[in-house]
């Protein structure tokens, strides 16, 4: 798989000096978040570290050796890749079937809950990846498949259960990954994304090590992905995502560095506050 699991496992296994191949059906890594240009940067880094890619491929079956252990992966086109270990990280659909039998609403692709993670059945709650909750900032129902939301949804739900809290869960989508952090690695990777990946994109930086991608929709800054940011820069991201300030896209495109681009975004945030 070419998502979080595939990328993080591959970074670890190649660090253990294992011959590592990522197989996935899409045309680039992290299709649901990365732009093609952004994916190209990370794919190049992975290839420099020895990871191989087989894109646009489907797996027909796994093949076993004489000892019964996996020996290879047969692709949809008939070709075969030798393997003695296979990690399947292709994503998963919420297993809502058992809960439908007791009347939980799952028409939205997960178990639908309110802003306190209550289902339509009194006393039954749902949190984490399976919960389809009101994403207040964007006024839509959403599921978020990431550990950050799993933790925060659990915290909000438990607080609602144990106290008189009645506030709606007000979550800003946040995704991150940290790889190649083992001892001796020439390059550590730590990217963070806040917001919504909709609209046009502006990519700044040469990945040396910093890189930033800004998503702009109708003039508003909707989301930001930052690679190798400082603690102060990372703290700015959720503020930008929540405020969604109007930003000068041309000025942003002409920024000479990630630092300058973030300063432009921050100044837009301050202008919006003053207005």
C-alpha positions in Angstrom: 0.0 0.0 0.0 1.1 3.5 -0.8 -0.4 5.3 2.2 0.8 5.9 5.8 1.4 2.2 6.7 3.3 1.4 3.5 5.5 4.5 3.8 6.3 4.0 7.5 6.9 0.3 7.3 9.1 0.7 4.2 11.2 3.4 6.0 11.8 1.0 8.9 12.5 -2.1 6.9 15.0 -0.4 4.6 16.7 0.9 7.7 17.1 -2.7 8.8 18.9 -3.3 5.4 16.0 -5.4 4.0 15.3 -5.4 0.3 12.0 -3.4 0.3 9.4 -2.9 -2.4 6.1 -0.8 -2.1 3.3 -2.0 -4.4 0.2 0.1 -4.8 -2.5 0.8 -7.4 -2.3 4.6 -7.5 0.1 6.7 -9.6 1.9 8.2 -6.6 2.3 7.9 -2.8 -0.3 9.2 -0.4 -2.9 9.8 -3.1 -5.5 11.2 -0.7 -3.3 13.9 0.7 -0.1 14.5 -1.4 -0.1 16.4 -4.7 1.8 14.7 -7.5 4.6 17.2 -7.0 4.8 16.6 -3.3 4.7 12.8 -3.7 7.6 13.1 -6.2 9.8 14.6 -3.5 9.1 11.9 -1.0 9.4 9.1 -3.6 12.8 10.4 -4.6 14.0 10.4 -1.0 12.7 6.8 -0.5 14.4 5.7 -3.7 17.7 7.3 -2.5 17.3 5.1 0.7 16.9 2.0 -1.4 13.1 1.6 -1.5 11.7 0.4 -4.8 8.2 1.2 -6.1 5.7 -0.7 -8.3 3.0 1.8 -9.1 -0.4 1.2 -10.8 -0.3 -2.4 -9.8 -2.7 -4.8 -8.3 -1.9 -8.0 -6.4 -3.4 -11.2 -7.7 -2.2 -13.6 -5.0 0.6 -14.5 -2.6 2.6 -17.6 -3.5 4.0 -20.0 -1.0 7.3 -21.9 -1.1 7.8 -25.6 -0.4 7.9 -24.9 3.4 4.5 -23.2 3.3 5.9 -19.8 3.9 5.3 -16.9 1.6 7.8 -16.8 -1.3 6.4 -14.2 -3.6 3.8 -11.8 -4.7 2.0 -12.3 -8.0 0.8 -9.1 -9.7 -2.3 -8.6 -11.8 -0.1 -8.4 -14.9 1.3 -11.8 -14.3 4.7 -10.7 -13.1 6.1 -11.9 -9.8 8.1 -10.2 -7.0 10.1 -12.5 -4.6 9.3 -11.9 -1.0 9.7 -13.7 2.3 7.7 -11.1 4.3 4.6 -9.3 3.2 3.0 -6.4 5.1 -0.5 -5.6 3.9 -1.3 -1.9 4.5 -4.0 -1.2 2.0 -6.5 0.6 4.2 -9.7 -0.7 5.7 -13.4 0.0 5.7 -15.3 0.5 9.0 -16.8 -2.8 10.2 -20.2 -1.4 10.9 -22.2 -4.5 10.0 -22.6 -5.9 13.6 -23.7 -2.5 14.8 -26.4 -2.0 12.1 -28.3 -4.9 13.7 -28.9 -2.9 16.8 -30.1 0.1 14.9 -27.0 2.4 14.7 -27.0 4.8 11.8 -24.2 3.9 9.4 -25.5 5.5 6.2 -22.6 8.0 6.2 -19.9 5.3 5.9 -19.1 5.0 9.6 -21.2 5.1 12.7 -22.8 8.5 12.8 -22.4 10.4 16.1 -23.0 13.9 17.3 -20.5 16.4 18.6 -20.1 14.4 21.8 -19.7 11.1 20.0 -23.2 9.9 21.0 -24.9 7.6 18.5 -28.6 7.6 17.9 -29.0 4.9 20.6 -28.8 6.2 24.2 -25.8 5.1 26.1 -23.8 3.9 23.0 -20.8 6.0 21.8 -18.4 5.6 18.9 -14.9 7.2 18.7 -11.8 7.0 16.5 -11.7 5.9 12.8 -15.2 4.4 12.8 -16.9 7.6 14.1 -18.6 9.8 11.4 -18.8 13.1 13.4 -19.7 16.7 12.6 -16.6 18.4 11.4 -17.6 21.8 12.8 -15.0 23.9 11.0 -16.1 22.7 7.5 -19.8 22.0 8.4 -19.8 18.5 7.1 -19.8 14.9 8.4 -16.4 13.3 8.3 -14.4 10.3 9.4 -10.7 10.8 10.2 -8.4 7.9 10.0 -5.4 8.9 12.1 -4.0 8.4 15.6 -4.3 12.1 16.4 -8.1 12.1 16.0 -8.4 8.7 17.7 -6.8 10.2 20.8 -8.7 13.5 20.7 -12.1 11.9 20.1 -11.6 9.6 23.0 -10.6 12.4 25.3 -13.6 14.5 24.3 -16.0 11.6 24.6 -14.7 10.6 28.1 -14.8 14.2 29.3 -18.5 14.4 28.2 -19.3 11.2 30.0 -17.6 12.2 33.3 -18.5 15.8 33.5 -21.3 18.2 32.5 -19.4 19.1 29.3 -21.8 19.7 26.4 -19.5 21.4 23.9 -19.2 20.1 20.4 -16.0 18.4 19.3 -14.2 21.1 17.4 -11.5 19.3 15.5 -9.0 20.6 12.9 -7.9 17.7 10.6 -4.3 16.9 11.5 -2.1 14.3 9.9 1.6 13.7 10.5 4.3 11.1 10.0 7.9 10.6 11.2 10.3 8.3 9.4 14.0 7.6 8.9 14.6 8.5 12.5 16.9 5.6 13.3 20.5 6.1 14.3 22.8 6.7 11.4 20.0 7.9 9.0 21.4 10.7 6.8 18.0 12.4 6.7 15.1 12.4 9.1 11.6 13.1 7.8 8.8 14.7 9.9 5.9 16.3 8.0 2.7 17.7 9.5 -0.5 18.8 7.8 -3.3 20.8 9.2 -6.6 21.8 7.5 -8.3 20.8 4.3 -6.6 19.7 1.1 -9.0 21.4 -1.3 -8.4 24.0 -4.0 -5.2 25.1 -5.8 -1.8 24.3 -4.4 1.4 26.3 -4.0 4.6 24.3 -3.2 7.6 26.1 -1.8 11.1 24.8 -0.9 13.6 22.3 -2.3 13.2 19.6 0.3 16.6 20.5 1.8 15.2 19.7 4.3 12.2 22.1 4.4 9.2 21.9 2.1 5.8 23.5 2.4 2.6 23.0 0.4 -0.3 25.5 0.7 -3.9 24.7 -0.3 -5.9 27.8 -1.4 -9.6 27.8 -2.3 -11.4 31.0 -3.4 -8.5 33.0 -2.1 -8.6 31.4 1.4 -5.8 29.4 2.8 -7.4 26.0 3.6 -4.5 23.8 4.5 -0.8 23.6 5.0 1.7 20.7 4.9 5.2 21.4 6.3 8.2 19.2 6.2 11.0 19.6 8.8 9.5 22.7 10.4 10.7 24.3 13.6 8.4 24.1 16.7 7.4 27.7 16.2 6.5 27.1 12.5 4.5 24.0 13.4 2.5 25.9 16.0 1.5 28.4 13.3 -0.2 25.7 11.1 -3.3 25.0 13.2 -3.8 28.8 13.6 -3.8 29.2 9.8 -6.0 26.2 9.2 -8.6 27.4 11.7 -8.6 31.1 10.6 -8.5 30.3 6.8 -7.2 33.8 6.1 -7.3 35.4 2.6 -3.8 35.1 1.2 -2.0 36.7 -1.7 -1.4 33.6 -3.9 1.0 35.4 -6.3 3.0 36.7 -3.4 3.1 33.2 -1.9 4.2 31.7 -5.2 7.1 34.1 -5.4 8.4 33.4 -1.9 12.1 32.5 -2.0 12.0 30.1 0.9 9.6 28.2 3.2 10.4 30.7 6.0 9.3 33.6 3.7 6.2 31.8 2.6 5.1 31.1 6.2 5.8 34.8 7.1 3.4 35.8 4.2 0.8 33.4 5.5 1.2 34.7 9.0 0.9 38.3 7.9 -2.4 37.4 6.2 -3.5 35.9 9.4 -2.8 39.2 11.2 -4.5 41.2 8.5 -7.6 39.0 8.9 -7.5 39.5 12.7 -7.3 43.3 12.3 -10.2 43.4 9.9 
